[in-house]
Amino acid sequence: MPNPIKDEWDHRRRMNRRERRRQEYRQGLRPFAIAVWEITKEHNLGSLVRTAHAAAAAEVLLVGGLEWDTKPACTSDLYTSVVQLPDISAFSSHIRGRGYSLVAIELHDRAVNLFEAEYPIRPCFLLGTERGGIPEEVVDQADRVVQIPQWGLVPSLNMAIAGSIVVYDYLAKLHRCDELGRPDGGLVGDQGSRE
């Protein structure tokens, strides 16, 4: 027989635990963001939010009127800050206000190879739409432009995959400089091994 008092108590306990875990997670956020420009495939964004969460990105920025599918995020959207910005002006203002340096991920004449890329202190990695990439006027504003080397006949990667590759290249380079913090994963308050 249903017990509404117990059900309510269980629900509150779950919500309290979720909030406590969210606070623990937010203590260890890294000072970088991932931004997407006018994506056209909703599931890609859910997957990218999941990567942002795994890497402890400070936030994910959506530029333009985007709808997205939260299912691929696998609840990481409950813990990761996702900010919707209507246009390039709002985006530029937001990243300046947060002290980010814009790093465009794009096939472009200014681009450096991912393997040789050096990232600024507070990067905001901007990924373009699956069709058309990042507009030239936005690339012109970037502090750095990075491209992922490819050898196949298809000239680009899925946006979520490209974002994941760049984020983990950034983390690997921090790790090699002994600047990563928590290189084995886990929350800030985690102690001991996870055997």
Biotite code that builds the C-alpha atoms (Angstrom):
import biotite.structure as struc

atoms = struc.array([
    struc.Atom([0.000, 0.000, 0.000], chain_id="A", res_id=1, res_name="MET", atom_name="CA", element="C"),
    struc.Atom([1.397, 3.442, -0.927], chain_id="A", res_id=2, res_name="PRO", atom_name="CA", element="C"),
    struc.Atom([2.729, 5.517, 1.919], chain_id="A", res_id=3, res_name="ASN", atom_name="CA", element="C"),
    struc.Atom([2.679, 9.225, 0.940], chain_id="A", res_id=4, res_name="PRO", atom_name="CA", element="C"),
    struc.Atom([4.617, 10.309, 4.027], chain_id="A", res_id=5, res_name="ILE", atom_name="CA", element="C"),
    struc.Atom([7.436, 7.841, 3.347], chain_id="A", res_id=6, res_name="LYS", atom_name="CA", element="C"),
    struc.Atom([7.413, 8.717, -0.371], chain_id="A", res_id=7, res_name="ASP", atom_name="CA", element="C"),
    struc.Atom([7.749, 12.422, 0.461], chain_id="A", res_id=8, res_name="GLU", atom_name="CA", element="C"),
    struc.Atom([10.529, 11.714, 2.969], chain_id="A", res_id=9, res_name="TRP", atom_name="CA", element="C"),
    struc.Atom([12.413, 9.590, 0.385], chain_id="A", res_id=10, res_name="ASP", atom_name="CA", element="C"),
    struc.Atom([12.025, 12.322, -2.223], chain_id="A", res_id=11, res_name="HIS", atom_name="CA", element="C"),
    struc.Atom([13.361, 15.009, 0.138], chain_id="A", res_id=12, res_name="ARG", atom_name="CA", element="C"),
    struc.Atom([16.296, 12.797, 1.114], chain_id="A", res_id=13, res_name="ARG", atom_name="CA", element="C"),
    struc.Atom([17.185, 12.271, -2.577], chain_id="A", res_id=14, res_name="ARG", atom_name="CA", element="C"),
    struc.Atom([16.926, 15.997, -3.293], chain_id="A", res_id=15, res_name="MET", atom_name="CA", element="C"),
    struc.Atom([19.103, 16.861, -0.281], chain_id="A", res_id=16, res_name="ASN", atom_name="CA", element="C"),
    struc.Atom([21.725, 14.330, -1.366], chain_id="A", res_id=17, res_name="ARG", atom_name="CA", element="C"),
    struc.Atom([21.643, 15.700, -4.917], chain_id="A", res_id=18, res_name="ARG", atom_name="CA", element="C"),
    struc.Atom([22.136, 19.264, -3.634], chain_id="A", res_id=19, res_name="GLU", atom_name="CA", element="C"),
    struc.Atom([24.995, 18.192, -1.360], chain_id="A", res_id=20, res_name="ARG", atom_name="CA", element="C"),
    struc.Atom([26.721, 16.397, -4.262], chain_id="A", res_id=21, res_name="ARG", atom_name="CA", element="C"),
    struc.Atom([26.144, 19.431, -6.512], chain_id="A", res_id=22, res_name="ARG", atom_name="CA", element="C"),
    struc.Atom([27.859, 21.689, -3.961], chain_id="A", res_id=23, res_name="GLN", atom_name="CA", element="C"),
    struc.Atom([30.802, 19.267, -3.640], chain_id="A", res_id=24, res_name="GLU", atom_name="CA", element="C"),
    struc.Atom([31.100, 19.116, -7.418], chain_id="A", res_id=25, res_name="TYR", atom_name="CA", element="C"),
    struc.Atom([30.928, 22.898, -7.860], chain_id="A", res_id=26, res_name="ARG", atom_name="CA", element="C"),
    struc.Atom([33.828, 23.410, -5.416], chain_id="A", res_id=27, res_name="GLN", atom_name="CA", element="C"),
    struc.Atom([36.134, 21.737, -7.925], chain_id="A", res_id=28, res_name="GLY", atom_name="CA", element="C"),
    struc.Atom([35.054, 23.360, -11.186], chain_id="A", res_id=29, res_name="LEU", atom_name="CA", element="C"),
    struc.Atom([37.852, 24.209, -13.566], chain_id="A", res_id=30, res_name="ARG", atom_name="CA", element="C"),
    struc.Atom([38.147, 27.740, -15.000], chain_id="A", res_id=31, res_name="PRO", atom_name="CA", element="C"),
    struc.Atom([37.151, 26.955, -18.574], chain_id="A", res_id=32, res_name="PHE", atom_name="CA", element="C"),
    struc.Atom([33.957, 26.893, -20.607], chain_id="A", res_id=33, res_name="ALA", atom_name="CA", element="C"),
    struc.Atom([32.657, 25.126, -23.671], chain_id="A", res_id=34, res_name="ILE", atom_name="CA", element="C"),
    struc.Atom([30.460, 27.096, -26.058], chain_id="A", res_id=35, res_name="ALA", atom_name="CA", element="C"),
    struc.Atom([28.468, 26.012, -29.097], chain_id="A", res_id=36, res_name="VAL", atom_name="CA", element="C"),
    struc.Atom([27.368, 28.152, -31.986], chain_id="A", res_id=37, res_name="TRP", atom_name="CA", element="C"),
    struc.Atom([23.873, 27.495, -33.399], chain_id="A", res_id=38, res_name="GLU", atom_name="CA", element="C"),
    struc.Atom([23.970, 23.706, -33.407], chain_id="A", res_id=39, res_name="ILE", atom_name="CA", element="C"),
    struc.Atom([21.478, 21.812, -35.533], chain_id="A", res_id=40, res_name="THR", atom_name="CA", element="C"),
    struc.Atom([21.607, 18.350, -33.935], chain_id="A", res_id=41, res_name="LYS", atom_name="CA", element="C"),
    struc.Atom([20.115, 18.401, -30.451], chain_id="A", res_id=42, res_name="GLU", atom_name="CA", element="C"),
    struc.Atom([21.611, 15.102, -29.252], chain_id="A", res_id=43, res_name="HIS", atom_name="CA", element="C"),
    struc.Atom([25.141, 16.404, -29.866], chain_id="A", res_id=44, res_name="ASN", atom_name="CA", element="C"),
    struc.Atom([24.694, 19.103, -27.258], chain_id="A", res_id=45, res_name="LEU", atom_name="CA", element="C"),
    struc.Atom([23.496, 16.628, -24.630], chain_id="A", res_id=46, res_name="GLY", atom_name="CA", element="C"),
    struc.Atom([26.634, 14.578, -25.238], chain_id="A", res_id=47, res_name="SER", atom_name="CA", element="C"),
    struc.Atom([28.838, 17.661, -24.983], chain_id="A", res_id=48, res_name="LEU", atom_name="CA", element="C"),
    struc.Atom([27.219, 18.706, -21.689], chain_id="A", res_id=49, res_name="VAL", atom_name="CA", element="C"),
    struc.Atom([28.095, 15.250, -20.388], chain_id="A", res_id=50, res_name="ARG", atom_name="CA", element="C"),
    struc.Atom([31.744, 15.786, -21.370], chain_id="A", res_id=51, res_name="THR", atom_name="CA", element="C"),
    struc.Atom([31.733, 19.249, -19.772], chain_id="A", res_id=52, res_name="ALA", atom_name="CA", element="C"),
    struc.Atom([30.432, 17.705, -16.575], chain_id="A", res_id=53, res_name="HIS", atom_name="CA", element="C"),
    struc.Atom([33.020, 14.900, -16.602], chain_id="A", res_id=54, res_name="ALA", atom_name="CA", element="C"),
    struc.Atom([35.821, 17.450, -17.062], chain_id="A", res_id=55, res_name="ALA", atom_name="CA", element="C"),
    struc.Atom([34.366, 19.808, -14.395], chain_id="A", res_id=56, res_name="ALA", atom_name="CA", element="C"),
    struc.Atom([33.976, 22.733, -16.819], chain_id="A", res_id=57, res_name="ALA", atom_name="CA", element="C"),
    struc.Atom([32.713, 25.916, -15.190], chain_id="A", res_id=58, res_name="ALA", atom_name="CA", element="C"),
    struc.Atom([29.871, 26.211, -17.693], chain_id="A", res_id=59, res_name="GLU", atom_name="CA", element="C"),
    struc.Atom([28.480, 25.383, -21.114], chain_id="A", res_id=60, res_name="VAL", atom_name="CA", element="C"),
    struc.Atom([27.360, 28.320, -23.256], chain_id="A", res_id=61, res_name="LEU", atom_name="CA", element="C"),
    struc.Atom([24.705, 27.981, -25.955], chain_id="A", res_id=62, res_name="LEU", atom_name="CA", element="C"),
    struc.Atom([24.771, 30.773, -28.509], chain_id="A", res_id=63, res_name="VAL", atom_name="CA", element="C"),
    struc.Atom([21.534, 31.241, -30.432], chain_id="A", res_id=64, res_name="GLY", atom_name="CA", element="C"),
    struc.Atom([18.014, 29.936, -30.091], chain_id="A", res_id=65, res_name="GLY", atom_name="CA", element="C"),
    struc.Atom([18.841, 26.321, -29.435], chain_id="A", res_id=66, res_name="LEU", atom_name="CA", element="C"),
    struc.Atom([16.683, 23.443, -28.335], chain_id="A", res_id=67, res_name="GLU", atom_name="CA", element="C"),
    struc.Atom([18.537, 20.418, -27.051], chain_id="A", res_id=68, res_name="TRP", atom_name="CA", element="C"),
    struc.Atom([17.995, 16.860, -25.998], chain_id="A", res_id=69, res_name="ASP", atom_name="CA", element="C"),
    struc.Atom([18.949, 16.285, -22.363], chain_id="A", res_id=70, res_name="THR", atom_name="CA", element="C"),
    struc.Atom([18.787, 12.488, -22.644], chain_id="A", res_id=71, res_name="LYS", atom_name="CA", element="C"),
    struc.Atom([22.415, 12.058, -23.863], chain_id="A", res_id=72, res_name="PRO", atom_name="CA", element="C"),
    struc.Atom([23.537, 14.239, -20.923], chain_id="A", res_id=73, res_name="ALA", atom_name="CA", element="C"),
    struc.Atom([22.520, 11.372, -18.580], chain_id="A", res_id=74, res_name="CYS", atom_name="CA", element="C"),
    struc.Atom([21.570, 13.799, -15.752], chain_id="A", res_id=75, res_name="THR", atom_name="CA", element="C"),
    struc.Atom([24.836, 15.751, -15.969], chain_id="A", res_id=76, res_name="SER", atom_name="CA", element="C"),
    struc.Atom([22.670, 18.742, -16.944], chain_id="A", res_id=77, res_name="ASP", atom_name="CA", element="C"),
    struc.Atom([21.376, 18.707, -13.356], chain_id="A", res_id=78, res_name="LEU", atom_name="CA", element="C"),
    struc.Atom([24.868, 19.584, -12.085], chain_id="A", res_id=79, res_name="TYR", atom_name="CA", element="C"),
    struc.Atom([26.499, 21.528, -14.920], chain_id="A", res_id=80, res_name="THR", atom_name="CA", element="C"),
    struc.Atom([25.687, 25.178, -15.534], chain_id="A", res_id=81, res_name="SER", atom_name="CA", element="C"),
    struc.Atom([24.206, 25.619, -19.021], chain_id="A", res_id=82, res_name="VAL", atom_name="CA", element="C"),
    struc.Atom([23.758, 29.261, -20.058], chain_id="A", res_id=83, res_name="VAL", atom_name="CA", element="C"),
    struc.Atom([21.732, 30.254, -23.114], chain_id="A", res_id=84, res_name="GLN", atom_name="CA", element="C"),
    struc.Atom([22.850, 33.442, -24.881], chain_id="A", res_id=85, res_name="LEU", atom_name="CA", element="C"),
    struc.Atom([20.709, 34.848, -27.706], chain_id="A", res_id=86, res_name="PRO", atom_name="CA", element="C"),
    struc.Atom([23.421, 36.182, -30.029], chain_id="A", res_id=87, res_name="ASP", atom_name="CA", element="C"),
    struc.Atom([27.109, 36.954, -30.548], chain_id="A", res_id=88, res_name="ILE", atom_name="CA", element="C"),
    struc.Atom([26.857, 40.270, -28.704], chain_id="A", res_id=89, res_name="SER", atom_name="CA", element="C"),
    struc.Atom([25.526, 38.572, -25.540], chain_id="A", res_id=90, res_name="ALA", atom_name="CA", element="C"),
    struc.Atom([28.132, 35.814, -25.935], chain_id="A", res_id=91, res_name="PHE", atom_name="CA", element="C"),
    struc.Atom([31.022, 38.292, -26.277], chain_id="A", res_id=92, res_name="SER", atom_name="CA", element="C"),
    struc.Atom([29.818, 40.252, -23.268], chain_id="A", res_id=93, res_name="SER", atom_name="CA", element="C"),
    struc.Atom([29.455, 37.062, -21.192], chain_id="A", res_id=94, res_name="HIS", atom_name="CA", element="C"),
    struc.Atom([32.943, 35.731, -21.897], chain_id="A", res_id=95, res_name="ILE", atom_name="CA", element="C"),
    struc.Atom([34.547, 39.139, -21.293], chain_id="A", res_id=96, res_name="ARG", atom_name="CA", element="C"),
    struc.Atom([32.687, 39.405, -17.987], chain_id="A", res_id=97, res_name="GLY", atom_name="CA", element="C"),
    struc.Atom([33.959, 35.978, -16.953], chain_id="A", res_id=98, res_name="ARG", atom_name="CA", element="C"),
    struc.Atom([37.538, 36.700, -18.073], chain_id="A", res_id=99, res_name="GLY", atom_name="CA", element="C"),
    struc.Atom([37.633, 33.928, -20.691], chain_id="A", res_id=100, res_name="TYR", atom_name="CA", element="C"),
    struc.Atom([39.918, 33.862, -23.715], chain_id="A", res_id=101, res_name="SER", atom_name="CA", element="C"),
    struc.Atom([38.077, 32.715, -26.832], chain_id="A", res_id=102, res_name="LEU", atom_name="CA", element="C"),
    struc.Atom([39.498, 29.612, -28.513], chain_id="A", res_id=103, res_name="VAL", atom_name="CA", element="C"),
    struc.Atom([37.662, 28.794, -31.750], chain_id="A", res_id=104, res_name="ALA", atom_name="CA", element="C"),
    struc.Atom([37.759, 25.163, -32.850], chain_id="A", res_id=105, res_name="ILE", atom_name="CA", element="C"),
    struc.Atom([37.596, 25.484, -36.604], chain_id="A", res_id=106, res_name="GLU", atom_name="CA", element="C"),
    struc.Atom([39.203, 24.529, -39.903], chain_id="A", res_id=107, res_name="LEU", atom_name="CA", element="C"),
    struc.Atom([40.751, 27.882, -40.725], chain_id="A", res_id=108, res_name="HIS", atom_name="CA", element="C"),
    struc.Atom([43.895, 29.537, -42.132], chain_id="A", res_id=109, res_name="ASP", atom_name="CA", element="C"),
    struc.Atom([44.755, 30.918, -38.659], chain_id="A", res_id=110, res_name="ARG", atom_name="CA", element="C"),
    struc.Atom([44.337, 27.547, -36.973], chain_id="A", res_id=111, res_name="ALA", atom_name="CA", element="C"),
    struc.Atom([47.144, 25.701, -35.242], chain_id="A", res_id=112, res_name="VAL", atom_name="CA", element="C"),
    struc.Atom([47.220, 21.937, -35.062], chain_id="A", res_id=113, res_name="ASN", atom_name="CA", element="C"),
    struc.Atom([45.635, 20.549, -31.876], chain_id="A", res_id=114, res_name="LEU", atom_name="CA", element="C"),
    struc.Atom([48.817, 18.619, -31.110], chain_id="A", res_id=115, res_name="PHE", atom_name="CA", element="C"),
    struc.Atom([50.820, 21.867, -31.005], chain_id="A", res_id=116, res_name="GLU", atom_name="CA", element="C"),
    struc.Atom([48.147, 24.116, -29.511], chain_id="A", res_id=117, res_name="ALA", atom_name="CA", element="C"),
    struc.Atom([48.869, 26.038, -26.331], chain_id="A", res_id=118, res_name="GLU", atom_name="CA", element="C"),
    struc.Atom([45.819, 27.177, -24.437], chain_id="A", res_id=119, res_name="TYR", atom_name="CA", element="C"),
    struc.Atom([45.298, 30.424, -22.533], chain_id="A", res_id=120, res_name="PRO", atom_name="CA", element="C"),
    struc.Atom([44.695, 30.480, -18.772], chain_id="A", res_id=121, res_name="ILE", atom_name="CA", element="C"),
    struc.Atom([40.854, 30.678, -18.910], chain_id="A", res_id=122, res_name="ARG", atom_name="CA", element="C"),
    struc.Atom([39.828, 29.253, -22.275], chain_id="A", res_id=123, res_name="PRO", atom_name="CA", element="C"),
    struc.Atom([36.329, 29.247, -23.678], chain_id="A", res_id=124, res_name="CYS", atom_name="CA", element="C"),
    struc.Atom([36.311, 26.614, -26.415], chain_id="A", res_id=125, res_name="PHE", atom_name="CA", element="C"),
    struc.Atom([33.825, 27.570, -29.140], chain_id="A", res_id=126, res_name="LEU", atom_name="CA", element="C"),
    struc.Atom([32.515, 24.871, -31.464], chain_id="A", res_id=127, res_name="LEU", atom_name="CA", element="C"),
    struc.Atom([30.548, 25.660, -34.593], chain_id="A", res_id=128, res_name="GLY", atom_name="CA", element="C"),
    struc.Atom([27.359, 24.421, -36.096], chain_id="A", res_id=129, res_name="THR", atom_name="CA", element="C"),
    struc.Atom([27.503, 21.074, -37.875], chain_id="A", res_id=130, res_name="GLU", atom_name="CA", element="C"),
    struc.Atom([26.791, 22.894, -41.127], chain_id="A", res_id=131, res_name="ARG", atom_name="CA", element="C"),
    struc.Atom([28.883, 25.943, -41.832], chain_id="A", res_id=132, res_name="GLY", atom_name="CA", element="C"),
    struc.Atom([31.048, 26.058, -38.718], chain_id="A", res_id=133, res_name="GLY", atom_name="CA", element="C"),
    struc.Atom([31.753, 29.325, -36.908], chain_id="A", res_id=134, res_name="ILE", atom_name="CA", element="C"),
    struc.Atom([31.105, 32.567, -38.840], chain_id="A", res_id=135, res_name="PRO", atom_name="CA", element="C"),
    struc.Atom([34.218, 34.428, -39.940], chain_id="A", res_id=136, res_name="GLU", atom_name="CA", element="C"),
    struc.Atom([33.401, 37.513, -37.851], chain_id="A", res_id=137, res_name="GLU", atom_name="CA", element="C"),
    struc.Atom([33.343, 35.319, -34.744], chain_id="A", res_id=138, res_name="VAL", atom_name="CA", element="C"),
    struc.Atom([36.597, 33.544, -35.659], chain_id="A", res_id=139, res_name="VAL", atom_name="CA", element="C"),
    struc.Atom([38.152, 37.008, -36.067], chain_id="A", res_id=140, res_name="ASP", atom_name="CA", element="C"),
    struc.Atom([37.396, 37.702, -32.381], chain_id="A", res_id=141, res_name="GLN", atom_name="CA", element="C"),
    struc.Atom([39.156, 34.521, -31.214], chain_id="A", res_id=142, res_name="ALA", atom_name="CA", element="C"),
    struc.Atom([42.411, 34.759, -29.278], chain_id="A", res_id=143, res_name="ASP", atom_name="CA", element="C"),
    struc.Atom([43.370, 31.378, -30.736], chain_id="A", res_id=144, res_name="ARG", atom_name="CA", element="C"),
    struc.Atom([42.049, 29.096, -33.450], chain_id="A", res_id=145, res_name="VAL", atom_name="CA", element="C"),
    struc.Atom([42.684, 25.359, -33.173], chain_id="A", res_id=146, res_name="VAL", atom_name="CA", element="C"),
    struc.Atom([41.897, 22.574, -35.596], chain_id="A", res_id=147, res_name="GLN", atom_name="CA", element="C"),
    struc.Atom([41.853, 18.844, -35.022], chain_id="A", res_id=148, res_name="ILE", atom_name="CA", element="C"),
    struc.Atom([44.029, 17.052, -37.583], chain_id="A", res_id=149, res_name="PRO", atom_name="CA", element="C"),
    struc.Atom([42.112, 14.582, -39.728], chain_id="A", res_id=150, res_name="GLN", atom_name="CA", element="C"),
    struc.Atom([43.164, 12.183, -42.432], chain_id="A", res_id=151, res_name="TRP", atom_name="CA", element="C"),
    struc.Atom([39.802, 10.849, -43.625], chain_id="A", res_id=152, res_name="GLY", atom_name="CA", element="C"),
    struc.Atom([37.679, 11.905, -46.559], chain_id="A", res_id=153, res_name="LEU", atom_name="CA", element="C"),
    struc.Atom([34.929, 13.401, -44.372], chain_id="A", res_id=154, res_name="VAL", atom_name="CA", element="C"),
    struc.Atom([36.243, 16.899, -43.535], chain_id="A", res_id=155, res_name="PRO", atom_name="CA", element="C"),
    struc.Atom([34.933, 17.271, -39.992], chain_id="A", res_id=156, res_name="SER", atom_name="CA", element="C"),
    struc.Atom([34.084, 15.491, -36.760], chain_id="A", res_id=157, res_name="LEU", atom_name="CA", element="C"),
    struc.Atom([30.798, 15.348, -34.910], chain_id="A", res_id=158, res_name="ASN", atom_name="CA", element="C"),
    struc.Atom([30.561, 18.471, -32.714], chain_id="A", res_id=159, res_name="MET", atom_name="CA", element="C"),
    struc.Atom([30.323, 16.544, -29.434], chain_id="A", res_id=160, res_name="ALA", atom_name="CA", element="C"),
    struc.Atom([33.313, 14.388, -30.361], chain_id="A", res_id=161, res_name="ILE", atom_name="CA", element="C"),
    struc.Atom([35.382, 17.413, -31.433], chain_id="A", res_id=162, res_name="ALA", atom_name="CA", element="C"),
    struc.Atom([34.563, 19.205, -28.178], chain_id="A", res_id=163, res_name="GLY", atom_name="CA", element="C"),
    struc.Atom([35.489, 16.159, -26.124], chain_id="A", res_id=164, res_name="SER", atom_name="CA", element="C"),
    struc.Atom([38.818, 15.765, -27.914], chain_id="A", res_id=165, res_name="ILE", atom_name="CA", element="C"),
    struc.Atom([39.760, 19.416, -27.364], chain_id="A", res_id=166, res_name="VAL", atom_name="CA", element="C"),
    struc.Atom([38.717, 19.448, -23.704], chain_id="A", res_id=167, res_name="VAL", atom_name="CA", element="C"),
    struc.Atom([40.743, 16.357, -22.897], chain_id="A", res_id=168, res_name="TYR", atom_name="CA", element="C"),
    struc.Atom([43.731, 17.666, -24.869], chain_id="A", res_id=169, res_name="ASP", atom_name="CA", element="C"),
    struc.Atom([43.532, 20.791, -22.698], chain_id="A", res_id=170, res_name="TYR", atom_name="CA", element="C"),
    struc.Atom([43.347, 18.686, -19.512], chain_id="A", res_id=171, res_name="LEU", atom_name="CA", element="C"),
    struc.Atom([46.231, 16.454, -20.650], chain_id="A", res_id=172, res_name="ALA", atom_name="CA", element="C"),
    struc.Atom([48.420, 19.508, -21.248], chain_id="A", res_id=173, res_name="LYS", atom_name="CA", element="C"),
    struc.Atom([47.567, 20.859, -17.789], chain_id="A", res_id=174, res_name="LEU", atom_name="CA", element="C"),
    struc.Atom([48.452, 17.457, -16.341], chain_id="A", res_id=175, res_name="HIS", atom_name="CA", element="C"),
    struc.Atom([51.834, 17.380, -18.098], chain_id="A", res_id=176, res_name="ARG", atom_name="CA", element="C"),
    struc.Atom([52.601, 20.771, -16.529], chain_id="A", res_id=177, res_name="CYS", atom_name="CA", element="C"),
    struc.Atom([51.435, 19.479, -13.111], chain_id="A", res_id=178, res_name="ASP", atom_name="CA", element="C"),
    struc.Atom([48.619, 22.051, -13.112], chain_id="A", res_id=179, res_name="GLU", atom_name="CA", element="C"),
    struc.Atom([45.591, 19.763, -13.396], chain_id="A", res_id=180, res_name="LEU", atom_name="CA", element="C"),
    struc.Atom([44.639, 19.085, -9.788], chain_id="A", res_id=181, res_name="GLY", atom_name="CA", element="C"),
    struc.Atom([42.708, 15.872, -9.059], chain_id="A", res_id=182, res_name="ARG", atom_name="CA", element="C"),
    struc.Atom([44.333, 14.090, -12.051], chain_id="A", res_id=183, res_name="PRO", atom_name="CA", element="C"),
    struc.Atom([42.786, 10.757, -11.062], chain_id="A", res_id=184, res_name="ASP", atom_name="CA", element="C"),
    struc.Atom([39.262, 12.195, -10.963], chain_id="A", res_id=185, res_name="GLY", atom_name="CA", element="C"),
    struc.Atom([36.851, 12.373, -8.072], chain_id="A", res_id=186, res_name="GLY", atom_name="CA", element="C"),
    struc.Atom([35.297, 15.255, -6.198], chain_id="A", res_id=187, res_name="LEU", atom_name="CA", element="C"),
    struc.Atom([37.296, 17.780, -4.203], chain_id="A", res_id=188, res_name="VAL", atom_name="CA", element="C"),
    struc.Atom([36.333, 16.178, -0.885], chain_id="A", res_id=189, res_name="GLY", atom_name="CA", element="C"),
    struc.Atom([37.018, 12.569, -1.943], chain_id="A", res_id=190, res_name="ASP", atom_name="CA", element="C"),
    struc.Atom([39.670, 10.906, 0.208], chain_id="A", res_id=191, res_name="GLN", atom_name="CA", element="C"),
    struc.Atom([41.564, 7.690, -0.355], chain_id="A", res_id=192, res_name="GLY", atom_name="CA", element="C"),
    struc.Atom([41.380, 5.300, -3.245], chain_id="A", res_id=193, res_name="SER", atom_name="CA", element="C"),
    struc.Atom([38.276, 4.008, -4.968], chain_id="A", res_id=194, res_name="ARG", atom_name="CA", element="C"),
    struc.Atom([38.863, 0.279, -4.824], chain_id="A", res_id=195, res_name="GLU", atom_name="CA", element="C"),
])
